[in-house]
């Protein structure tokens, strides 16, 4: 599948909570961004956590709390490897 086809889709966690909108797709990660009234959350989610997708949504096999603790960073990761 063309990675650009994933742009602008909504991203969800394992509990169907919003992780933002896909802004960028890299060979190793998917950047999502959620804009709130006074804050912006950016998640650099490893592609190996992508569980499934459809026409409008992507689901990642991670909770929002796990995403906040491990992948809410200010710049792209150097390399992401599956552990």
C-alpha positions as CSV (number, residue, x, y, z in Angstrom):
1,X,0.0,0.0,0.0
2,X,1.1,3.5,-0.7
3,X,2.1,5.1,2.6
4,X,0.8,8.5,1.4
5,X,-2.7,7.0,1.4
6,X,-2.5,6.9,5.2
7,X,-2.1,10.6,5.5
8,X,-4.9,12.6,7.1
9,X,-6.6,9.5,8.6
10,X,-7.6,9.3,12.2
11,X,-5.4,7.2,14.5
12,X,-6.8,5.2,17.4
13,X,-5.4,3.2,20.3
14,X,-6.4,-0.3,21.4
15,X,-9.2,1.2,23.4
16,X,-10.5,3.2,20.4
17,X,-9.2,6.5,21.9
18,X,-8.0,9.2,19.6
19,X,-4.3,9.5,18.9
20,X,-4.7,12.3,16.4
21,X,-4.5,12.6,12.6
22,X,-1.7,11.1,10.6
23,X,0.7,13.9,9.4
24,X,3.6,11.9,8.1
25,X,4.6,8.3,7.3
26,X,8.2,7.3,7.5
27,X,9.7,3.9,6.8
28,X,9.9,3.3,10.6
29,X,7.1,5.4,12.2
30,X,3.8,7.2,11.8
31,X,3.5,10.7,13.1
32,X,0.1,11.6,14.5
33,X,-0.9,15.0,15.8
34,X,-3.9,15.9,18.0
35,X,-4.6,19.6,18.4
36,X,-6.4,20.7,21.6
37,X,-7.3,24.2,22.7
38,X,-4.1,25.0,24.5
39,X,-1.9,22.0,23.5
40,X,-0.7,19.8,20.7
41,X,0.1,16.2,21.2
42,X,2.5,14.5,18.7
43,X,3.1,10.8,18.7
44,X,5.9,9.1,16.7
45,X,4.4,5.7,16.6
46,X,6.5,2.8,15.3
47,X,5.0,1.1,12.3
48,X,5.2,-2.3,13.9
49,X,2.5,-1.2,16.3
50,X,0.0,-0.6,13.4
51,X,-2.6,-3.3,13.9
52,X,-5.1,-2.5,11.1
53,X,-6.6,0.2,9.0
54,X,-9.6,1.0,6.9
55,X,-10.6,3.8,4.6
56,X,-10.7,6.4,7.4
57,X,-9.0,5.0,10.5
58,X,-5.8,3.4,11.7
59,X,-5.6,1.3,14.9
60,X,-2.4,0.9,16.9
61,X,-1.8,-2.0,19.4
62,X,-0.9,0.4,22.2
63,X,-2.9,2.3,24.7
64,X,-3.0,6.1,24.7
65,X,-1.2,6.1,28.1
66,X,1.6,3.9,26.7
67,X,1.8,6.2,23.6
68,X,2.1,9.3,25.9
69,X,4.8,7.6,28.0
70,X,6.9,6.2,25.2
71,X,6.2,8.0,21.9
72,X,5.1,11.5,22.7
73,X,8.4,13.2,21.7
74,X,9.3,16.5,20.1
75,X,11.3,15.2,17.2
76,X,11.5,12.1,15.0
77,X,13.3,9.1,16.6
78,X,16.7,8.2,15.1
79,X,15.6,4.6,14.7
80,X,12.7,2.5,15.9
81,X,13.1,-1.2,16.4
82,X,10.7,-3.8,17.6
83,X,11.6,-5.1,21.0
